[in-house]
Amino acid sequence: MARIWLQNFLDLMENEEVHAILGPEWSSQAKFVIDLGMKAQVPITSFSATSPSLSPARSHYFVRTAYNDGSQVGALAAVIQAYGWREITLVYEDTEYGDGLLPYLVEALQKVDVRISYRSVIPPSAEDVDIVKELNKLLVMQTRVFLVHMTAEIGSRFLVLASDSGMMSKEFAWIVTDGLSSLLDPVSSKALDSMRGAIGVRPYVPRSESRTDFEERWRKFYAERNPHDETADLSLFGLWAYDTVTALALAGEKAWDPAKSRYLKPNTSRNNLDFSSIGISEMGPKLLGEILSTQFQGLSGEFRLDRGELQPIAFEIFNVVGRTEKIIGYWTSAGGLSPGLDLSRKGDYTALAKDLKAPIWPGDTVTPPKGWVIPISGKKLRIGVPKKDGFTELFKIEWDPEKGVRRYSGFADDMFQEVLKALPFAIPYEYVPFVNETGQSAGNYDYLLYQIKLQKFDAVVGDMGIVANRSSYVDFTLPYSETGVAMVVAIKDDERRNMWVFLKPLSWNLWLTTGLAFIFTGFVVWLLEHRTNEEFGGHRRQQIGSILLFAHREKTNNLTRLVLAFWGFVVLILTQSYTASLSSFLTVQRLTPKFVDARDLVRNGHKVGYQVDCFVPEFLVRELDFDKSNLKPYSSVEEFHNALSNGSENGGVSAIFDELPYLKLLLAEYPDKYKIVGPTYKTGGFGFAFPLGSPLVSYVSRAILNVTQDKAKMDRIEAKYFGGESSWQEQDAAVSSDNLSLSVYSFGGLFIIAGVISASSIVIYMVSFFYSRWPSSTTIPPGERSLWSMFSETADDFFREHGLFGCLVRNRSKVVPTSDFQSRGASPSNDVELIARKADEGERPVLIIHV
């Protein structure tokens, strides 16, 4: 067949010596004809060879008076992105037309994070039975979004058979490219019925009076020629065909030159399909230039060739409803999707469903298909689960001897069951333990997760940590557990057994401040009462006793009562606070950690532990600078306990580093022996794993959010395995008891007020004393009536009457300290003595006062 039409083209060039060729119809044919056109310099003009693999930029004598198929991939990707589909199945015909779109489509889909899960290639010569076999294969797959890139001839057959196979029903989504939607070969009404609910993309063609008039004439002409057939509307390709003929006619009028109407013939004879004998058109180059420069307003819009082909203005997004098509939106390369045509819209965008009018989907539903389902063949998801020897509270596999089946339990299993209940659809599944022939674990968690990439498991459920290197071969859901790596250390002995615990309620600086305040207040009371109160008289020892035992019951003056009243208030506050703090120390359990900083462990070379077969050792070496030789692996809560109990110096460890769920199990088992200290280092937490690009990930992640935000449900699950929040609250309360000692800062205001009151009382008392004892001018010799002499006189009386040490000796001309007088040989008695003598030869008498 190909040989026949190729021979026809050769005859047109050799025998008819044509200077332009309109056609061919198919992209697969155009490739050979374009080579002939290049050799003969004859423009090959096609309105239907739309494959992107045919490029006017590479073949200068090829003119495409249609749109490149590659121009629609942006619109197709935007529609897929708008409805949130992550995977599609591509169905295309095995021709130049079908293959040519692939690289452009893959690139466009990658930009919106969509992958092609399966490529279904349909040969043009496929029989119906072959197509049905392929449809049955698609039916048992998970993906339910199908992108069909075919010409109408084979595409209409495919869609009819797909409808007959039950694939034009709920949960299916069908998208067709412009090969079908532009109707190169008009599809039958049966094929159109089978496309109900499909979404199509096709170039936008503006309406015009000339187009309306032409379509009316076309329908009359078609009805006259085909009176028994259903009237067919003119397709876009028909409009392009009319405009192409018009452009060739206009260009031919301008380029026609009778002198150059012949071919330049080579001096060879053609043998069969030997192209070397083809001549060269003298008019071809000029005609090509005129075609490329031709511009006019055609039936399909403005006819203007850019880089040898038409450029689209926009694309229509339509929905097949019955035998009609409903426009639900438009797409432009500058503005993306919009429910109405807006050529001025520009800017970056993310396609959303609200950018389109609501379509009717297959199955006559307005609910968009989620894009995938569990295959209707009945196949269950194979979910790999770990076989654990320790920490079985997180996931446990047991054998039920009565029923002869395995039983699964644990925190991860409970969370997975709750997530399944929160999904909007059911997922049939089966757990498959990851074990070897002996029933033991077949590998670590990294190897278990890698089985998903090897397609041995469809998912993995368990205490799988979300780690960066694992995400290169699986997709994780959002975490369903508390995230982070923390440090657990042993606690010191309970300080309630300490015989000096009664000193703990007050800090040392508060004890010291209270003692000094007591002594100062006692001195103030003694000073205020010593002259007038007999209780503060007598021997010095008696006076000291009075200071230490001063009380409100004793007769005191008003200033003393003021000082004692506020001091009593201070004592009351201190006593009540001391009692409350001591009660806390004696009743609240105190958990004091042996270590509080991981850096101390690193610096002192302590041994630390971690759970075997996890990512924690790499984290400790990389992030906290631990020496790998100081890291010891353990596999159960009991091993953690034994290691911490022995300590680093006795073959154990000083601390355990692990993810929070494991540490909560340890603390739930031994709440009085260990506690979490230091910062919590952020990690991914636990998640469920699926294949890369799996659409299940987004649904399961949303279900996890619904479960984890249900506080009552999470409290119930955590209480079952970790002891609930109460144990954590108790430990938090115990930890806070480390700061129960009261400091002087807490009572600084009270001490300042008490000091101000005492100091003010002293000042008032002294001012009153000086005022009452200020000497008159007659008692002092005329030569010594200075202010200082009068102050000395009164001060001397104050010290004498209060019996203060360091009493002064007053001379009329000077005041001599007692120590100076004693150095001259005097020996004053214990009672007040009055001795008059000469201090030195020639000096006036002095008055000596001593106590």
C-alpha positions in Angstrom: 0.0 0.0 0.0 2.8 2.4 0.9 4.6 1.6 -2.3 1.5 2.6 -4.3 1.0 6.0 -2.8 4.7 6.7 -2.9 4.7 5.8 -6.6 1.8 8.2 -7.1 3.8 11.1 -5.5 6.8 10.2 -7.8 4.6 10.3 -10.8 3.3 13.8 -9.8 6.8 15.1 -9.7 8.2 13.3 -12.7 5.3 13.3 -15.1 3.1 16.2 -14.0 6.0 18.3 -12.7 3.9 19.8 -9.9 5.4 22.7 -7.9 3.5 22.0 -4.7 1.9 19.0 -3.1 -1.1 19.1 -0.7 -0.9 16.2 1.6 -0.3 13.5 2.6 -3.1 12.6 5.0 -1.1 10.8 7.7 2.1 11.6 9.6 3.6 8.2 8.7 3.2 9.0 5.0 4.5 12.5 5.3 7.9 11.5 6.4 8.8 9.9 3.0 7.1 12.6 1.0 8.9 15.3 2.8 12.2 13.7 1.8 11.1 13.8 -1.9 10.0 17.4 -1.5 13.4 18.4 -0.1 15.2 16.7 -3.0 12.9 18.3 -5.7 12.5 21.6 -3.8 8.7 21.2 -3.9 6.7 22.5 -0.9 4.9 19.6 0.9 1.8 21.3 2.5 -0.2 19.2 5.0 -3.2 20.1 7.2 -3.3 16.7 8.9 0.2 15.5 9.5 0.3 16.8 13.1 3.0 14.6 14.7 5.6 16.6 16.5 8.3 14.3 15.0 7.7 16.1 11.7 9.3 19.5 12.1 9.2 22.3 9.5 12.3 23.7 11.2 14.3 20.6 10.1 12.6 20.1 6.8 12.4 23.5 5.1 10.1 22.3 2.3 7.5 20.9 4.8 4.7 23.3 5.6 2.1 22.4 8.3 -1.1 24.3 8.0 -2.4 22.8 11.2 -1.3 22.8 14.9 1.6 20.6 16.1 0.2 17.9 18.4 2.9 18.8 20.9 1.1 22.1 21.5 -1.7 20.4 23.4 0.4 18.6 26.0 0.2 21.6 28.4 -3.6 21.6 28.3 -3.6 17.8 28.9 -1.2 18.1 31.9 -3.3 20.9 33.3 -6.5 18.9 33.3 -4.8 16.0 35.0 -3.3 18.2 37.6 -6.6 20.0 38.2 -8.2 16.8 39.5 -5.3 15.7 41.6 -4.4 12.6 39.6 -0.9 11.4 40.2 -0.9 8.4 37.7 -2.4 7.8 34.3 -2.4 5.0 31.7 -1.5 6.2 28.3 -3.3 4.5 25.3 -1.9 5.3 21.9 -1.7 3.8 18.5 1.6 2.3 17.2 2.2 4.8 14.4 4.3 7.9 13.8 1.3 9.9 14.9 1.0 8.0 18.2 4.7 7.7 19.0 5.5 11.3 18.1 3.6 12.8 21.1 5.3 10.7 23.7 8.4 12.7 24.6 6.5 15.9 24.8 3.7 14.4 26.9 6.1 12.8 29.4 8.0 16.1 29.9 4.7 18.0 30.4 3.5 15.4 33.0 6.7 15.4 34.9 6.4 19.2 35.4 3.1 18.6 37.3 4.4 15.5 39.2 2.3 13.0 37.2 3.7 9.7 36.0 2.6 7.3 33.3 2.0 4.0 35.2 1.4 1.9 32.0 1.6 2.4 28.2 -0.9 0.6 26.2 0.1 0.4 22.5 -2.5 -0.5 20.0 -1.4 -1.4 16.4 -3.4 0.1 13.6 -4.1 -3.4 12.3 -5.4 -4.7 15.7 -8.6 -6.8 15.5 -11.4 -6.3 18.1 -10.3 -9.4 19.9 -6.8 -8.0 20.3 -8.2 -4.7 21.7 -10.5 -6.6 24.2 -7.4 -8.5 25.5 -5.6 -5.3 26.1 -8.7 -3.8 27.8 -8.9 -6.8 30.1 -5.3 -6.2 31.1 -6.1 -2.5 31.9 -9.2 -3.6 33.9 -7.2 -5.4 36.5 -4.8 -2.5 37.0 -5.0 0.1 39.8 -5.0 3.2 37.7 -8.3 4.5 36.4 -7.3 7.6 34.4 -6.8 6.8 30.7 -5.4 9.3 28.2 -6.2 8.2 24.6 -4.1 9.5 21.8 -5.5 8.0 18.6 -6.9 8.9 15.3 -10.7 8.6 15.0 -10.5 5.5 12.8 -9.0 3.2 15.5 -9.9 5.4 18.5 -13.6 5.1 17.9 -13.3 1.3 17.8 -11.3 1.3 21.0 -13.8 3.4 22.9 -16.8 1.3 21.8 -15.0 -1.8 23.0 -14.0 -0.1 26.3 -17.6 0.8 26.9 -18.7 -2.7 26.2 -16.2 -4.0 28.8 -17.7 -1.8 31.5 -14.9 0.7 31.6 -17.1 3.7 30.9 -18.6 3.6 34.4 -18.0 5.1 37.8 -14.4 5.6 39.0 -13.1 5.7 35.4 -11.8 8.9 33.8 -11.2 9.2 30.1 -9.3 12.0 28.4 -8.9 12.2 24.6 -6.5 14.3 22.5 -7.4 16.3 19.5 -6.9 13.4 17.2 -10.3 12.1 18.4 -11.9 15.3 19.6 -11.2 17.2 16.3 -12.8 14.3 14.4 -10.5 13.8 11.4 -12.7 10.8 10.5 -16.2 11.5 11.9 -17.0 8.9 14.5 -20.2 7.0 14.4 -23.1 7.9 16.8 -22.4 4.6 18.6 -18.8 5.7 19.2 -20.0 9.1 20.4 -22.4 7.3 22.9 -19.5 5.3 24.2 -17.6 8.5 25.0 -20.2 9.8 27.5 -18.4 11.4 30.4 -15.1 11.7 28.6 -13.1 14.9 28.6 -11.5 16.1 25.4 -8.9 18.8 24.4 -9.0 20.5 21.0 -7.8 23.8 19.5 -10.1 26.7 20.0 -11.5 28.1 16.7 -13.3 31.5 16.9 -16.7 31.8 15.2 -17.0 34.1 12.2 -19.7 34.9 9.6 -17.6 33.4 6.8 -17.4 30.2 8.7 -21.1 30.1 9.5 -21.9 30.7 5.8 -19.5 28.0 4.6 -20.9 25.4 7.1 -24.4 26.0 5.8 -23.3 25.5 2.3 -21.3 22.4 3.3 -24.4 20.8 4.9 -26.5 21.4 1.8 -23.8 20.0 -0.4 -23.2 16.9 1.8 -27.0 16.2 2.0 -27.3 16.4 -1.8 -24.4 14.0 -2.3 -25.3 11.6 0.6 -29.1 11.8 0.9 -29.3 8.5 3.0 -26.5 9.5 5.5 -26.6 11.5 8.7 -25.4 15.0 8.1 -21.9 15.4 9.3 -20.6 18.6 10.8 -17.4 20.0 9.3 -14.4 19.1 11.5 -11.5 21.3 12.3 -9.4 19.4 9.8 -12.0 20.3 7.1 -11.6 24.0 8.0 -7.8 23.7 7.8 -8.1 22.0 4.5 -10.2 24.8 3.0 -7.7 27.4 4.4 -4.8 25.5 3.0 -6.2 25.4 -0.5 -6.9 29.1 -0.3 -3.3 29.8 0.9 -1.8 27.7 -2.0 -4.0 29.5 -4.5 -2.9 32.9 -3.2 0.7 32.0 -3.1 0.5 30.3 -6.6 -0.8 33.5 -8.1 2.1 35.5 -6.7 4.8 33.0 -7.6 3.6 31.9 -11.0 6.3 32.4 -13.7 5.7 30.6 -17.1 9.4 30.7 -17.8 10.1 28.6 -14.6 7.2 26.2 -14.9 9.4 23.2 -15.7 11.8 20.9 -13.7 15.5 20.9 -14.1 16.1 17.3 -15.2 19.2 15.3 -14.2 21.0 13.2 -16.9 19.9 9.9 -15.4 17.0 7.6 -16.0 14.9 6.4 -13.0 14.8 2.7 -12.3 11.8 1.7 -10.2 12.0 3.8 -7.0 15.4 5.3 -7.6 15.0 9.0 -6.5 18.2 10.2 -8.2 16.4 10.8 -11.4 13.9 13.3 -9.9 14.3 16.8 -11.2 14.3 20.1 -9.3 11.4 22.6 -9.5 12.5 26.0 -10.6 9.4 27.6 -9.1 9.5 25.7 -5.8 11.7 28.0 -3.7 9.7 31.1 -4.7 6.4 29.3 -4.1 7.6 28.2 -0.7 8.4 31.8 0.3 5.0 33.0 -0.8 3.2 30.3 1.1 5.1 31.1 4.3 4.4 34.8 4.0 0.7 34.4 3.2 -1.7 35.9 5.7 -5.5 36.1 5.7 -8.6 35.6 7.8 -9.6 32.0 7.1 -12.4 29.8 8.3 -10.3 28.5 11.2 -9.2 32.0 12.2 -6.2 34.0 11.3 -4.0 32.1 8.8 -0.4 33.0 9.6 2.5 30.6 9.6 5.1 30.9 12.3 8.2 28.8 11.8 6.5 26.9 9.1 3.3 25.9 11.0 0.1 27.4 12.5 0.3 28.4 16.2 -2.8 27.8 18.4 -4.5 30.7 20.3 -6.0 28.5 23.0 -7.5 25.1 23.6 -11.0 24.1 24.5 -11.7 21.7 27.3 -15.0 19.9 26.6 -17.1 17.2 28.1 -19.0 14.6 26.1 -22.6 14.6 27.4 -24.8 12.2 25.4 -24.2 13.0 21.7 -23.3 16.6 22.5 -20.2 18.4 23.7 -20.2 20.8 26.6 -17.4 23.4 26.8 -16.2 23.4 30.5 -13.1 25.6 30.1 -10.2 26.9 28.2 -6.4 26.7 28.4 -3.7 29.1 27.2 0.0 28.7 27.6 0.2 32.1 29.3 -2.8 31.9 31.6 -3.5 28.2 32.2 -7.0 26.9 32.8 -10.1 29.2 33.1 -13.8 28.5 32.9 -14.1 31.3 30.3 -11.8 32.3 27.5 -9.5 35.1 28.7 -6.6 35.7 26.4 -5.3 38.6 28.5 -4.7 36.3 31.6 -1.0 35.7 32.3 1.1 34.6 35.2 2.2 31.4 37.1 -0.6 29.1 38.1 -1.4 25.8 39.6 -4.3 24.1 37.9 -7.4 23.4 40.1 -10.7 21.8 39.5 -12.5 25.1 40.2 -10.8 26.5 37.1 -13.2 24.4 35.1 -17.0 24.0 35.0 -18.3 20.8 36.6 -18.3 18.0 34.0 -20.5 14.9 34.0 -18.2 11.9 34.5 -18.6 8.3 33.3 -21.5 6.7 35.2 -23.5 9.9 35.1 -21.9 11.3 38.3 -20.6 14.8 39.1 -18.0 13.4 41.6 -14.6 13.4 40.1 -13.0 10.0 40.0 -10.1 9.6 42.5 -8.0 8.1 39.7 -7.4 4.7 41.1 -9.1 1.8 42.8 -8.2 -1.6 44.1 -8.3 -3.7 41.0 -11.7 -5.4 40.4 -9.9 -8.7 39.8 -10.1 -9.2 43.6 -6.3 -9.1 44.2 -5.5 -8.0 47.7 -2.7 -5.6 48.7 0.3 -7.6 49.9 1.5 -5.6 53.0 4.8 -6.6 54.4 5.2 -6.6 58.2 8.3 -7.0 60.3 9.1 -9.9 62.6 10.3 -8.3 65.9 12.1 -10.0 68.8 11.9 -6.9 71.0 9.6 -3.9 71.4 6.7 -6.2 70.3 4.3 -3.6 71.7 4.8 -1.7 68.5 4.1 -4.7 66.2 3.7 -8.3 67.2 3.2 -11.5 65.2 1.7 -14.5 67.1 0.6 -18.0 66.0 -2.9 -19.0 67.0 -2.7 -22.8 67.5 -6.5 -23.2 67.7 -7.3 -21.5 64.5 -4.0 -22.2 62.8 -3.5 -18.7 61.7 -1.2 -15.8 62.5 -2.5 -13.0 64.7 -1.2 -9.4 64.5 -1.2 -6.7 67.2 0.7 -3.7 68.4 0.6 0.1 68.2 1.4 0.2 64.5 -1.3 -2.4 63.7 -3.9 -0.5 65.8 -3.1 2.7 64.0 -3.3 1.1 60.6 -6.7 -0.4 61.4 -8.0 3.1 62.5 -6.6 4.6 59.4 -8.4 2.0 57.2 -11.7 2.9 58.9 -11.0 6.6 58.2 -10.5 6.0 54.4 -13.5 6.8 52.2 -13.2 3.4 50.5 -12.3 -0.2 51.5 -8.9 -1.7 50.8 -8.7 -5.5 50.7 -5.3 -6.5 52.0 -3.3 -9.3 53.6 -0.3 -9.1 56.0 2.8 -11.0 54.7 5.5 -11.4 57.4 9.0 -10.7 56.3 10.6 -13.9 57.5 12.9 -16.6 56.1 12.4 -20.3 56.0 13.1 -20.7 59.8 10.5 -18.1 60.7 13.1 -15.5 61.7 13.3 -12.0 60.3 14.6 -12.0 56.7 16.5 -8.7 57.1 16.5 -5.2 58.6 14.0 -2.5 57.9 15.9 -1.0 55.0 15.8 -4.4 53.2 12.1 -4.9 54.1 11.2 -1.5 52.6 13.3 -2.3 49.5 11.0 -5.2 48.8 8.4 -2.6 47.7 10.7 -1.4 44.9 11.2 -5.1 44.0 7.4 -5.3 43.7 7.3 -8.2 46.3 5.1 -6.0 48.6 2.5 -3.4 47.8 3.1 -1.6 51.1 4.8 -2.0 54.5 3.2 -1.5 57.9 5.1 -1.3 61.1 7.4 0.9 63.1 9.1 2.2 60.0 11.1 5.4 60.6 10.8 8.0 57.9 14.4 8.6 56.9 15.8 10.5 53.9 17.7 7.6 52.3 14.6 5.3 52.4 12.5 7.9 50.5 14.6 7.3 47.4 12.8 4.0 46.8 9.5 4.3 48.7 6.9 6.9 49.4 6.0 7.5 53.1 2.7 8.7 54.5 2.6 11.4 57.0 3.9 10.2 60.4 1.4 8.5 62.7 3.5 8.7 65.8 5.3 11.3 67.9 8.5 12.3 66.2 12.0 12.8 67.5 15.1 11.1 69.0 15.8 11.7 72.7 18.1 10.6 75.5 17.1 8.5 78.5 19.3 8.3 81.6 19.1 6.7 85.0 18.0 8.8 88.0 19.7 9.3 91.3 18.5 8.0 94.6 15.5 9.7 96.2 16.7 12.7 98.2 13.9 12.2 100.7 16.2 9.7 102.5 18.7 12.5 103.2 18.9 13.5 106.9 19.5 17.1 106.0 16.4 17.3 103.8 14.9 19.9 106.2 17.4 22.4 104.8 16.4 21.8 101.2 13.2 24.0 101.1 15.3 27.2 101.4 18.4 28.0 99.3 21.6 28.8 101.1 21.4 32.5 100.2 17.9 32.7 101.7 19.0 31.0 104.9 21.9 33.5 105.2 19.8 36.5 104.4 17.1 35.4 107.0 19.8 35.0 109.7 21.3 38.4 109.0 17.9 40.0 108.9 17.1 38.4 112.3 20.3 39.8 113.9 19.7 43.2 112.4 16.1 43.4 113.6 17.2 42.3 117.1 19.9 45.0 117.2 17.3 47.6 116.2 14.9 46.5 118.9 17.7 46.6 121.5 18.8 50.0 120.4 15.2 51.4 120.6 14.5 49.7 124.0 17.9 49.8 125.8 17.4 53.2 127.6 13.9 52.7 128.8 13.1 49.0 129.0 14.6 47.1 131.9 14.3 43.8 130.0 17.2 45.0 127.8 19.4 46.1 130.7 21.8 44.4 133.0 24.9 42.3 132.1 25.9 42.1 128.4 25.0 38.4 128.3 21.5 39.2 129.5 21.2 41.9 126.9 22.2 39.5 124.1 19.6 37.0 125.4 17.0 39.8 125.2 18.0 40.5 121.6 17.6 36.8 120.6 14.3 36.4 122.4 12.6 39.7 121.8 8.8 39.3 121.6 5.6 41.4 121.3 4.5 40.6 124.8 7.2 42.8 126.3 6.5 46.4 126.9 7.9 48.3 124.0 7.6 51.7 122.5 5.7 52.5 119.3 8.8 52.4 117.0 9.7 49.0 118.3 6.1 47.8 117.8 6.3 48.9 114.2 9.5 47.1 113.6 8.3 43.9 115.3 4.9 44.0 113.6 6.4 43.9 110.1 9.1 41.4 111.2 6.4 39.1 112.4 4.7 39.4 109.0 8.0 38.5 107.3 8.5 35.5 109.7 4.9 34.4 109.0 5.5 34.4 105.2 8.8 32.6 105.5 7.3 30.0 107.8 4.3 29.2 105.6 6.5 29.0 102.5 9.0 26.8 104.3 6.3 24.5 105.4 4.8 24.2 101.9 8.2 23.6 100.3 9.2 21.0 102.8 5.9 19.2 102.3 6.6 19.1 98.6 10.0 17.7 99.2 8.7 15.0 101.5 5.7 14.0 99.4 6.7 14.6 95.7 9.0 12.0 94.1 12.2 13.7 93.0 13.8 12.3 89.8 17.3 13.8 89.5 19.1 12.6 86.4 22.7 11.3 86.5 23.4 13.1 83.2 21.7 16.0 81.6 23.8 16.9 78.6 24.8 14.6 75.7 28.0 16.7 75.2 29.2 15.6 78.7 28.8 12.0 77.6 30.8 12.6 74.4 33.5 14.6 76.2 34.0 11.9 78.9 33.8 9.0 76.6 30.8 7.3 78.1 29.1 4.3 76.5 25.6 4.9 75.1 23.0 2.5 73.7 20.6 2.4 70.8 18.2 -0.1 69.3 19.7 -2.6 66.9 19.0 -2.2 63.1 18.0 1.4 63.2 19.3 4.7 61.9 20.2 6.1 65.4 23.9 5.2 65.4 24.5 7.1 62.2 22.7 10.0 63.7 24.7 10.0 66.9 28.0 9.9 65.0 27.0 12.5 62.4 25.1 15.0 64.6 26.4 14.6 68.1 30.1 13.5 67.4 29.9 10.2 69.3 32.8 7.8 68.8 31.4 4.7 67.0 33.2 2.5 69.5 31.2 3.9 72.4 27.9 2.9 70.8 26.2 -0.4 71.9 23.2 -2.0 70.3 20.2 -3.5 72.2 17.0 -5.1 71.1 14.4 -4.9 73.9 13.2 -2.9 76.8 14.7 -5.4 79.2 18.2 -5.0 77.6 17.8 -1.2 77.8 17.0 -1.6 81.5 19.9 -3.9 82.3 22.4 -1.7 80.4 21.3 1.5 82.2 21.2 -0.2 85.6 24.8 -1.4 85.2 26.1 1.9 84.0 29.0 2.6 81.7 31.6 1.7 84.3 30.1 -1.8 84.8 29.8 -2.9 81.2 26.5 -1.1 80.6 25.7 2.4 79.2 25.2 5.8 80.7 22.3 6.7 78.3 20.0 5.3 75.7 19.3 7.2 72.5 16.2 6.1 70.5 13.0 7.4 69.0 10.3 8.6 71.4 7.8 5.6 71.1 10.5 3.1 72.1 11.6 5.3 75.0 8.0 5.7 76.2 7.8 1.9 76.4 10.9 1.9 78.6 9.5 4.7 80.9 6.1 3.0 81.0 7.8 -0.2 82.3 10.3 1.6 84.7 8.8 5.0 85.5 10.8 5.5 88.8 14.2 4.6 87.4 14.7 6.6 84.2 13.7 9.8 82.6 14.1 11.7 79.3 16.6 14.6 79.5 18.0 17.1 77.1 16.6 18.2 73.7 14.4 16.1 71.4 16.2 15.9 68.0 13.7 16.2 65.2 13.1 13.1 63.0 10.5 11.9 60.6 8.6 9.6 63.0 6.9 6.4 62.0 5.0 6.1 58.7 3.5 3.6 56.4 5.4 2.9 53.1 4.1 2.6 49.6 5.6 2.4 46.1 7.0 5.7 44.6 4.1 7.7 43.2 1.4 5.6 44.7 -1.9 7.5 44.8 -2.7 5.7 48.1 -0.2 7.9 49.9 -2.3 11.0 49.8 -5.5 9.3 50.9 -3.8 7.4 53.8 -2.0 10.6 54.9 -5.3 12.4 55.1 -6.8 9.5 57.1 -3.8 9.6 59.5 -4.5 13.3 60.1 -8.1 12.5 61.0 -7.0 9.7 63.4 -4.2 11.6 65.1 -6.3 14.7 65.6 -9.0 12.6 67.5 -7.6 13.1 71.0 -9.9 10.5 72.7 -9.0 7.9 70.2 -5.2 8.6 70.4 -5.3 8.6 74.2 -7.0 5.2 74.2 -4.5 3.7 71.8 -1.5 5.2 73.6 -2.8 4.2 77.1 -3.0 0.6 75.8 0.7 0.5 75.0 2.5 3.4 76.6 0.5 3.9 79.8 -1.3 7.0 78.6 -0.5 10.7 79.4 -0.9 10.3 83.2 2.5 8.6 83.6 4.2 11.4 81.6 2.4 14.1 83.6 3.6 12.4 86.9 7.2 12.4 85.6 7.0 16.0 84.5 5.8 16.9 88.0 8.6 14.9 89.5 11.1 16.7 87.3 9.9 20.1 88.3 10.6 19.3 92.0 14.3 19.9 91.2 13.5 23.6 91.5 11.4 23.5 94.7 14.1 25.3 96.8 13.1 28.9 97.5 15.6 31.6 96.8 16.2 35.0 98.3 14.9 36.6 95.1 11.4 35.3 95.9 11.3 37.3 99.2 13.6 40.3 98.2 10.7 42.7 98.5 9.8 41.7 102.0 13.4 42.0 103.2 13.8 45.4 101.5 10.6 46.7 103.2 11.7 45.3 106.6 15.1 46.9 106.3 13.6 50.3 105.3 11.2 50.2 108.3 14.1 49.3 110.7 16.4 51.9 109.3 13.7 54.5 109.5 12.9 53.7 113.1 16.6 54.2 114.0 16.7 57.5 112.2 13.6 58.7 114.0 14.9 57.6 117.3 18.2 59.3 116.9 16.7 62.5 115.7 14.4 62.5 118.7 17.4 61.8 121.0 19.6 64.6 119.5 16.7 67.0 119.7 16.1 66.4 123.4 19.8 66.4 124.4 21.1 69.2 122.3 23.3 71.2 124.7 22.7 74.9 125.5 25.2 77.5 124.8 25.8 78.2 128.5 27.3 74.7 129.1 30.1 75.2 126.6 33.0 77.6 127.1 32.7 80.6 124.8 35.7 79.5 122.7 34.2 76.1 122.0 30.6 77.0 120.9 30.9 75.5 117.4 28.3 73.2 115.8 30.8 70.3 115.9 31.4 70.8 119.6 27.7 70.7 120.2 27.2 67.6 118.1 30.1 65.9 119.9 28.6 66.7 123.2 25.2 65.1 122.2 26.9 62.1 120.5 28.9 61.5 123.6 25.7 61.4 125.7 24.1 59.0 123.2 27.0 56.5 123.3 27.3 56.9 127.1 23.6 56.2 127.7 23.5 53.3 125.3 26.7 51.7 126.6 28.1 51.3 123.1 31.7 50.1 122.8 34.3 52.5 121.7 32.9 55.3 124.0 34.5 58.6 123.4 36.4 60.8 125.9 35.6 64.4 125.6 38.0 67.2 126.4 36.8 70.7 126.1 39.3 71.2 123.4 39.3 67.7 121.9 37.7 64.3 122.1 40.1 61.4 122.9 39.2 57.7 122.3 39.4 55.5 125.4 42.2 53.5 123.8 44.4 56.5 123.7 43.9 57.2 127.4 44.6 53.6 128.3 47.8 53.7 126.5 49.0 56.2 129.0 48.7 53.8 132.0 45.0 54.2 133.2 42.9 51.2 134.1 39.2 52.1 134.1 36.8 49.8 136.1 33.7 48.1 134.8 31.4 50.8 136.3 31.2 54.3 135.1 34.1 56.2 136.7 34.8 59.9 136.8 38.5 60.7 137.1 40.0 64.1 136.8 43.7 64.4 136.2 46.2 66.0 134.0 46.6 64.0 130.8 50.1 65.5 130.3 52.1 68.2 131.8 50.6 71.5 131.0 47.3 70.1 129.6 43.9 71.0 130.9 41.9 68.3 132.7 40.0 65.8 130.6 36.8 63.9 131.4 37.0 60.1 131.0 33.8 58.1 130.6 34.0 54.3 130.3 31.7 51.3 130.7 
